[in-house]
C-alpha cells in the first residue's frame, strides 16, 4: 500500500510541475532541464506577498528559513523567507522537487527589480537537525520581462478556510 501512495505522490507532484510550466512563465531556468523558478505576487485582504516556487533536484528541509539573493552586475538584494520551516515536496524516483518560499512584498525590492537586471538568483539555507549543512542553489538564466510581470500582485479573496500545504481543506 505504501508503494501506491508513493507512486501517487510522485505522479501528483510531476503533474503539478507540468501545470506550473504550462500556466506560468519561469523567471529563471536551466534550458537543459526542468530546473526553474516561478514567482507569483499576491494581494490577500490588502497584504501583499511574494511566492517563489523553486523546481530543482535539491531536497531542502530546514527549520531556520532561507535567504534569497538577487545579484546584478554591481549590486545585490537579499530577502528572508517569511517562514522558518522550508520543506521540499520531493519525487524520489524522478529526483525533482518543489520548494515554495514566501516573502513579504517589499516596495524596495520592487524598485530594485524595476531598476536593475538580475543576473543570478541564489537560495541559501542550512539543512539538517544537528550537523547543519549549508545548501545553495543558483539560477543564472533570468527572464527579466517575466520577473517584472510576475511582480504585479494578483488580488485573491480569502475563503476563510484553512488548508494544508497539500491543498486539503481542514
TILOZA-889402 format. One record per residue: residue number from 1; x, y, z of N, C-alpha, C in turn. Coordinates in steps of 0.02 Angstrom, whole numbers. Layout:
<rs>
(r NUM; (X; Y; Z); (X; Y; Z); (X; Y; Z))
...
</rs>
This chain:
<rs>
(r 1; (41; -60; 0); (0; 0; 0); (43; 63; 0))
(r 2; (98; 62; 39); (141; 120; 42); (171; 136; -27))
(r 3; (187; 86; -67); (214; 97; -133); (164; 134; -177))
(r 4; (100; 116; -173); (48; 150; -212); (43; 223; -192))
(r 5; (47; 237; -127); (45; 306; -104); (105; 345; -129))
(r 6; (163; 314; -129); (223; 348; -154); (217; 362; -228))
(r 7; (191; 314; -266); (183; 324; -337); (131; 378; -351))
(r 8; (76; 379; -313); (25; 431; -321); (55; 500; -304))
(r 9; (94; 504; -250); (125; 567; -231); (171; 590; -287))
(r 10; (212; 545; -313); (259; 562; -367); (221; 587; -429))
(r 11; (169; 551; -448); (129; 571; -507); (96; 639; -496))
(r 12; (69; 651; -437); (38; 715; -421); (89; 772; -422))
(r 13; (148; 759; -396); (200; 810; -395); (223; 827; -466))
(r 14; (233; 776; -506); (254; 787; -576); (199; 823; -615))
(r 15; (136; 808; -600); (80; 842; -633); (79; 916; -612))
(r 16; (95; 930; -549); (97; 999; -525); (153; 1038; -560))
(r 17; (210; 1006; -570); (266; 1038; -606); (245; 1053; -678))
(r 18; (212; 1006; -710); (188; 1016; -779); (137; 1074; -781))
(r 19; (92; 1076; -732); (42; 1129; -729); (74; 1198; -721))
(r 20; (124; 1201; -676); (160; 1264; -667); (192; 1287; -732))
(r 21; (225; 1241; -766); (261; 1259; -828); (213; 1279; -884))
(r 22; (152; 1255; -882); (105; 1274; -935); (64; 1336; -917))
(r 23; (57; 1351; -852); (15; 1408; -832); (54; 1471; -815))
(r 24; (118; 1465; -802); (158; 1523; -783); (222; 1524; -825))
(r 25; (252; 1583; -828); (317; 1589; -861); (371; 1591; -807))
(r 26; (422; 1550; -815); (476; 1548; -766); (516; 1613; -768))
(r 27; (536; 1636; -708); (578; 1696; -704); (651; 1678; -710))
(r 28; (667; 1614; -698); (736; 1589; -704); (732; 1515; -722))
(r 29; (780; 1493; -763); (778; 1422; -782); (845; 1398; -807))
(r 30; (851; 1333; -808); (907; 1299; -840); (878; 1271; -904))
(r 31; (903; 1293; -962); (873; 1272; -1025); (880; 1197; -1039))
(r 32; (924; 1163; -1003); (936; 1092; -1016); (900; 1046; -967))
(r 33; (856; 1073; -925); (822; 1031; -876); (757; 1063; -854))
(r 34; (724; 1032; -805); (663; 1059; -776); (677; 1109; -721))
(r 35; (740; 1124; -707); (758; 1168; -653); (738; 1239; -670))
(r 36; (695; 1269; -627); (672; 1337; -641); (642; 1368; -578))
(r 37; (626; 1433; -584); (596; 1471; -530); (534; 1506; -557))
(r 38; (479; 1501; -521); (418; 1537; -537); (405; 1587; -481))
(r 39; (372; 1641; -498); (356; 1693; -449); (283; 1712; -457))
(r 40; (249; 1719; -401); (180; 1743; -401); (174; 1796; -346))
(r 41; (159; 1857; -365); (145; 1910; -316); (70; 1908; -302))
(r 42; (52; 1909; -239); (-18; 1902; -220); (-37; 1956; -170))
(r 43; (-98; 1980; -176); (-127; 2026; -127); (-187; 1991; -96))
(r 44; (-183; 1978; -32); (-236; 1943; 4); (-261; 1989; 60))
(r 45; (-322; 2013; 53); (-352; 2058; 103); (-306; 2117; 118))
(r 46; (-274; 2145; 65); (-232; 2204; 73); (-160; 2189; 92))
(r 47; (-143; 2126; 106); (-75; 2107; 122); (-42; 2079; 60))
(r 48; (14; 2107; 39); (49; 2084; -20); (108; 2040; -1))
(r 49; (115; 1985; -37); (172; 1941; -26); (194; 1910; -92))
(r 50; (255; 1884; -91); (284; 1851; -150); (292; 1777; -134))
(r 51; (273; 1735; -183); (282; 1663; -176); (330; 1641; -231))
(r 52; (390; 1620; -211); (439; 1594; -257); (433; 1518; -255))
(r 53; (426; 1487; -314); (421; 1415; -319); (483; 1391; -357))
(r 54; (524; 1352; -322); (586; 1326; -350); (577; 1254; -370))
(r 55; (592; 1239; -432); (591; 1170; -457); (665; 1150; -464))
(r 56; (686; 1099; -428); (757; 1080; -431); (766; 1008; -405))
(r 57; (825; 980; -418); (840; 913; -392); (864; 914; -320))
(r 58; (864; 973; -288); (890; 980; -220); (832; 971; -171))
(r 59; (843; 929; -121); (795; 916; -67); (813; 961; -9))
(r 60; (770; 1009; 7); (782; 1055; 62); (733; 1042; 119))
(r 61; (759; 1044; 180); (717; 1039; 240); (753; 1076; 295))
(r 62; (723; 1131; 316); (755; 1172; 367); (704; 1202; 415))
(r 63; (725; 1213; 475); (685; 1248; 525); (712; 1318; 535))
(r 64; (761; 1338; 494); (793; 1403; 502); (779; 1452; 447))
(r 65; (730; 1436; 404); (714; 1481; 349); (769; 1482; 296))
(r 66; (764; 1528; 250); (815; 1533; 198); (820; 1606; 176))
(r 67; (873; 1619; 138); (883; 1685; 109); (882; 1678; 34))
(r 68; (851; 1726; 1); (851; 1730; -71); (893; 1791; -90))
(r 69; (944; 1780; -130); (989; 1834; -151); (980; 1845; -225))
(r 70; (970; 1908; -244); (961; 1928; -313); (1020; 1971; -332))
(r 71; (1064; 1945; -375); (1126; 1980; -392); (1121; 2013; -460))
(r 72; (1146; 2075; -463); (1154; 2111; -526); (1228; 2116; -538))
(r 73; (1247; 2151; -590); (1318; 2159; -605); (1354; 2194; -548))
(r 74; (1322; 2244; -517); (1356; 2285; -466); (1324; 2283; -397))
(r 75; (1270; 2247; -389); (1233; 2252; -327); (1198; 2187; -311))
(r 76; (1168; 2183; -252); (1126; 2125; -236); (1072; 2146; -186))
(r 77; (1019; 2107; -185); (964; 2119; -139); (948; 2052; -106))
(r 78; (940; 2052; -40); (927; 1990; -4); (858; 1994; 29))
(r 79; (818; 1941; 18); (754; 1934; 51); (757; 1874; 97))
(r 80; (725; 1877; 154); (721; 1821; 200); (652; 1789; 194))
(r 81; (650; 1723; 199); (587; 1688; 196); (542; 1710; 253))
(r 82; (477; 1712; 240); (427; 1729; 290); (425; 1675; 345))
(r 83; (429; 1613; 324); (426; 1556; 370); (496; 1528; 383))
(r 84; (505; 1503; 443); (568; 1469; 459); (567; 1397; 435))
(r 85; (508; 1369; 424); (503; 1300; 402); (498; 1298; 326))
(r 86; (549; 1271; 294); (552; 1264; 222); (563; 1190; 208))
(r 87; (518; 1160; 169); (525; 1089; 155); (505; 1075; 83))
(r 88; (547; 1039; 48); (535; 1021; -21); (488; 962; -26))
(r 89; (438; 967; -70); (399; 908; -89); (441; 875; -144))
(r 90; (463; 814; -131); (514; 783; -174); (491; 717; -203))
(r 91; (501; 710; -269); (486; 648; -304); (551; 608; -309))
(r 92; (558; 558; -267); (620; 521; -262); (640; 486; -327))
(r 93; (594; 453; -359); (611; 416; -420); (632; 463; -476))
(r 94; (599; 520; -481); (614; 569; -533); (670; 617; -514))
(r 95; (687; 618; -450); (739; 662; -423); (726; 736; -440))
(r 96; (665; 757; -426); (646; 827; -437); (598; 847; -380))
(r 97; (601; 910; -360); (558; 932; -306); (533; 1003; -315))
(r 98; (483; 1021; -276); (455; 1088; -275); (465; 1116; -205))
(r 99; (498; 1174; -203); (509; 1210; -141); (476; 1278; -147))
(r 100; (431; 1294; -101); (396; 1358; -102); (423; 1401; -45))
(r 101; (442; 1463; -63); (468; 1511; -14); (426; 1574; -20))
(r 102; (393; 1593; 34); (354; 1655; 36); (395; 1710; 69))
(r 103; (389; 1771; 43); (420; 1829; 73); (370; 1886; 72))
(r 104; (381; 1936; 114); (340; 1996; 111); (353; 2031; 45))
(r 105; (302; 2065; 19); (311; 2107; -40); (341; 2172; -16))
(r 106; (403; 2181; -31); (442; 2238; -7); (446; 2290; -63))
(r 107; (423; 2352; -50); (423; 2404; -101); (494; 2419; -125))
(r 108; (543; 2414; -80); (613; 2425; -100); (636; 2371; -149))
(r 109; (614; 2309; -137); (632; 2255; -183); (598; 2266; -251))
(r 110; (536; 2288; -250); (500; 2303; -312); (539; 2355; -352))
(r 111; (562; 2408; -319); (601; 2461; -352); (667; 2433; -378))
(r 112; (698; 2388; -339); (761; 2357; -360); (752; 2317; -424))
(r 113; (698; 2279; -428); (684; 2238; -488); (669; 2283; -548))
(r 114; (632; 2336; -537); (615; 2382; -592); (677; 2418; -619))
(r 115; (726; 2432; -576); (784; 2472; -595); (845; 2432; -615))
(r 116; (844; 2366; -605); (904; 2326; -617); (891; 2265; -661))
(r 117; (945; 2236; -684); (942; 2172; -720); (974; 2120; -675))
(r 118; (934; 2073; -652); (959; 2020; -608); (995; 1968; -651))
(r 119; (1056; 1951; -630); (1096; 1902; -667); (1097; 1834; -634))
(r 120; (1078; 1833; -570); (1081; 1770; -533); (1033; 1772; -474))
(r 121; (999; 1716; -463); (957; 1708; -404); (986; 1649; -365))
(r 122; (996; 1660; -300); (1026; 1608; -257); (980; 1596; -198))
(r 123; (966; 1533; -184); (929; 1515; -123); (980; 1482; -77))
(r 124; (985; 1508; -15); (1032; 1482; 34); (994; 1461; 97))
(r 125; (1011; 1403; 124); (983; 1383; 189); (1029; 1332; 220))
(r 126; (1016; 1317; 283); (1054; 1266; 318); (1006; 1208; 332))
(r 127; (1025; 1148; 312); (983; 1090; 321); (1015; 1042; 371))
(r 128; (974; 1001; 401); (998; 953; 450); (975; 972; 519))
(r 129; (970; 922; 562); (947; 933; 630); (1005; 953; 676))
(r 130; (1058; 914; 676); (1114; 927; 722); (1173; 956; 684))
(r 131; (1196; 921; 633); (1252; 944; 594); (1224; 982; 533))
(r 132; (1213; 1046; 543); (1183; 1085; 490); (1232; 1096; 432))
(r 133; (1207; 1084; 372); (1248; 1091; 312); (1219; 1147; 270))
(r 134; (1263; 1192; 248); (1241; 1247; 206); (1226; 1221; 136))
(r 135; (1167; 1239; 111); (1147; 1219; 43); (1133; 1283; 4))
(r 136; (1158; 1285; -57); (1148; 1343; -100); (1130; 1318; -170))
(r 137; (1077; 1347; -199); (1056; 1330; -266); (1056; 1395; -307))
(r 138; (1092; 1394; -364); (1098; 1454; -406); (1058; 1446; -470))
(r 139; (1027; 1500; -490); (991; 1504; -553); (1020; 1563; -591))
(r 140; (1045; 1552; -652); (1082; 1605; -686); (1051; 1628; -753))
(r 141; (1000; 1594; -777); (967; 1617; -838); (901; 1651; -817))
(r 142; (903; 1717; -812); (847; 1756; -785); (808; 1789; -842))
(r 143; (742; 1784; -839); (698; 1818; -887); (668; 1879; -851))
(r 144; (700; 1937; -862); (678; 1998; -826); (608; 2019; -845))
(r 145; (587; 2007; -906); (519; 2025; -926); (468; 1985; -885))
(r 146; (479; 1920; -880); (435; 1877; -840); (440; 1896; -766))
(r 147; (500; 1913; -742); (510; 1932; -672); (469; 1994; -657))
(r 148; (475; 2046; -698); (440; 2108; -685); (364; 2099; -690))
(r 149; (342; 2060; -739); (270; 2047; -746); (243; 2009; -686))
(r 150; (282; 1962; -659); (261; 1922; -601); (260; 1962; -537))
(r 151; (292; 2020; -536); (294; 2062; -476); (229; 2102; -466))
(r 152; (183; 2100; -514); (119; 2135; -507); (72; 2089; -467))
(r 153; (51; 2112; -407); (9; 2069; -365); (-58; 2052; -397))
(r 154; (-78; 1990; -390); (-144; 1967; -411); (-188; 1965; -349))
(r 155; (-245; 1997; -352); (-291; 2001; -295); (-325; 1934; -286))
(r 156; (-322; 1908; -226); (-359; 1847; -208); (-404; 1863; -149))
(r 157; (-455; 1824; -141); (-502; 1834; -87); (-499; 1773; -41))
(r 158; (-492; 1787; 23); (-489; 1733; 72); (-558; 1701; 78))
(r 159; (-558; 1635; 77); (-620; 1598; 86); (-634; 1585; 160))
(r 160; (-584; 1600; 202); (-592; 1587; 273); (-575; 1515; 292))
(r 161; (-565; 1472; 241); (-547; 1403; 254); (-473; 1397; 263))
(r 162; (-452; 1353; 305); (-381; 1340; 316); (-364; 1277; 278))
(r 163; (-311; 1280; 238); (-291; 1220; 200); (-220; 1201; 219))
(r 164; (-204; 1139; 210); (-137; 1113; 221); (-95; 1128; 160))
(r 165; (-28; 1123; 165); (14; 1135; 106); (-5; 1090; 46))
(r 166; (-32; 1032; 58); (-52; 988; 3); (-118; 1008; -27))
(r 167; (-152; 1058; 2); (-214; 1083; -26); (-277; 1055; 6))
(r 168; (-270; 1008; 53); (-329; 981; 85); (-359; 1033; 132))
(r 169; (-423; 1042; 129); (-457; 1091; 172); (-472; 1060; 239))
(r 170; (-454; 1097; 291); (-466; 1072; 360); (-534; 1093; 385))
</rs>
